[in-house]
Amino acid sequence: MAFEGLADRLQSTIKKITGKGKVSEQDVKEMTREVRLALLEADVNFKVVKDLINRIKERAVGQEVMESLTPGQQVIKVVKEELTTLMGGEQSKIAVADRPPTVIMMVGLQGAGKTTTTGKLANFLRKKHNRSPLLVACDIYRPAAIQQLETLGKQLEMPVFSMGTETSPIEIATKAIEQAKEEHNDYVIIDTAGRLHVDHELMDELQQIKTNVKPDEIFLVVDSMTGQDAVNVAESFNEQLDISGVVLTKLDGDTRGGAALSIKAVTDKPIKFAGMGEKLDELEAFHPERMASRILGMGDVLTLIEKAQTNVDEKQAKALEEKMRTMSFTFDDFLEQMGQVKNMGPLDDLMAMIPGANKMKGLKNAQLDENQLVQVEAIIQSMTKKERQEPSIMNASRKKRIAKGSGTSVSQVNRLLKQFDEMKKMMKQMTNMQKGKKGKGMKFPFM
């Protein structure tokens, strides 16, 4: 999960103060000291940390906390609100031009993931907003940059406009917009060239493209794993191009997260999107409040629901509900559900979105083992169709064959059969309880 180290530090710090019925200035002083150290360790800009801590201190020893019935919780509320404000307050939505196409320029240094992010953004616009983007290959310097974008276009089944490496990027961008108007593409996403460092040549070219195409958005793509360097890059690009927003890549990696917390404060430009993985559907709109909740261990239910809605077929969910109620849920159905959960992303990330999951017995400090899912899949796939439909027919020789075929042990096969049986009983109880209460069954879109 993004901000893992920072999240652990902050959560253990605020835990000390949460349940307090009375909060002294000394309590606040100790807590803000810990928060300050955690943020500096996460590579958050020093000045940004200083301003944030001063605001938290000022509010935490003020009337709104001292006169509250639950001062400890009120302090946490202050920390969450200030973190949210630091990252931009509200979600910053993507622009829509009055007259299509909406033009987006993607800028940034080489290696930040600009070309891949261009593909991800196009995919996001199509899936979430039902748009038809045109991708434009304006990086004529980096070897294979055009081919990379064309490959992404093929994977996404989206048009890519390119004129090779001999035409100037300004002309390519201008012609692309003309084509987009003719072909009725409502978004044009221009993948521009990057360099290994900020230089005059790079900026001159980007400014010329900007002058000629008058983009509705200029997104700076920043590698969040570069820490404080990412903030310096953002400052430099913003001074010279007046960017409209930032896209943070590799936020799923082993990153300290300081860039995300500093960029808005330093550039006064919002973080618009965050790359949460390598797949082309792993780009999320950046919600400051949701991210602050995740960092403080309060979960992020809205993003979890959105992921479920994106990855779960409604007809399948209704059919599954019926099977659960009638106890006809089989291992085939279970396998299908596992596939849908895996599509939603790494289990660790999903658990971080469930409020209080970090405090659950057995889950706290435990790494969720993706290998266990692989083992379960292997066991089910080693069963015959009849065994999947009727697990009750399992005998010793069948279990031995399945264990051998899946590379597991008989005891692991037995454990899965037992868990499956218990799960079916629990589901039936839950659906019946729900039916008794509201007159309709409970939906289980995923396990």
Stockholm file with secondary structure:
# STOCKHOLM 1.0

chainA/1-447         MAFEGLADRLQSTIKKITGKGKVSEQDVKEMTREVRLALLEADVNFKVVKDLINRIKERAVGQEVMESLTPGQQVIKVVKEELTTLMGGEQSKIAVADRPPTVIMMVGLQGAGKTTTTGKLANFLRKKHNRSPLLVACDIYRPAAIQQLETLGKQLEMPVFSMGTETSPIEIATKAIEQAKEEHNDYVIIDTAGRLHVDHELMDELQQIKTNVKPDEIFLVVDSMTGQDAVNVAESFNEQLDISGVVLTKLDGDTRGGAALSIKAVTDKPIKFAGMGEKLDELEAFHPERMASRILGMGDVLTLIEKAQTNVDEKQAKALEEKMRTMSFTFDDFLEQMGQVKNMGPLDDLMAMIPGANKMKGLKNAQLDENQLVQVEAIIQSMTKKERQEPSIMNASRKKRIAKGSGTSVSQVNRLLKQFDEMKKMMKQMTNMQKGKKGKGMKFPFM
#=GR chainA/1-447 SS CTTHHHHHHHHHHHHHHHTCSSCCHHHHHHHHHHHHHHHHHTTCCHHHHHHHHHHHHHHHTSHHHHTSSSHHHHHHHHHHHHHHHHTTSSCCCCCCCSSSCEEEEEECCTTSCHHHHHHHHHHHHHHHHCCCEEEEECCCSSTTHHHHHHHHHHHHTCCEECCCSSSCHHHHHHHHHHHHHHHTCSEEEEECCCCSSCCHHHHHHHHHHHHHHCCSEEEEEEEGGGTHHHHHHHHHHHHHHCCSEEEEECTTSSCCCHHHHHHHHHHCCCEEEEECSSSTTCEEECCHHHHHHHHTTCCCHHHHHHHHHHHCCHHHHHHHHHHHHTTCCCHHHHHHHHHHHHHTCCHHHHHHTSTTGGGSTTTTTCCCCHHHHHHHHHHHHTSCHHHHHCGGGCCHHHHHHHHHHHTCCHHHHHHHHHHHHHHHHHHHHHHHHHHHHHSSCCCCSCC
#=GC SS_cons         CTTHHHHHHHHHHHHHHHTCSSCCHHHHHHHHHHHHHHHHHTTCCHHHHHHHHHHHHHHHTSHHHHTSSSHHHHHHHHHHHHHHHHTTSSCCCCCCCSSSCEEEEEECCTTSCHHHHHHHHHHHHHHHHCCCEEEEECCCSSTTHHHHHHHHHHHHTCCEECCCSSSCHHHHHHHHHHHHHHHTCSEEEEECCCCSSCCHHHHHHHHHHHHHHCCSEEEEEEEGGGTHHHHHHHHHHHHHHCCSEEEEECTTSSCCCHHHHHHHHHHCCCEEEEECSSSTTCEEECCHHHHHHHHTTCCCHHHHHHHHHHHCCHHHHHHHHHHHHTTCCCHHHHHHHHHHHHHTCCHHHHHHTSTTGGGSTTTTTCCCCHHHHHHHHHHHHTSCHHHHHCGGGCCHHHHHHHHHHHTCCHHHHHHHHHHHHHHHHHHHHHHHHHHHHHSSCCCCSCC
//
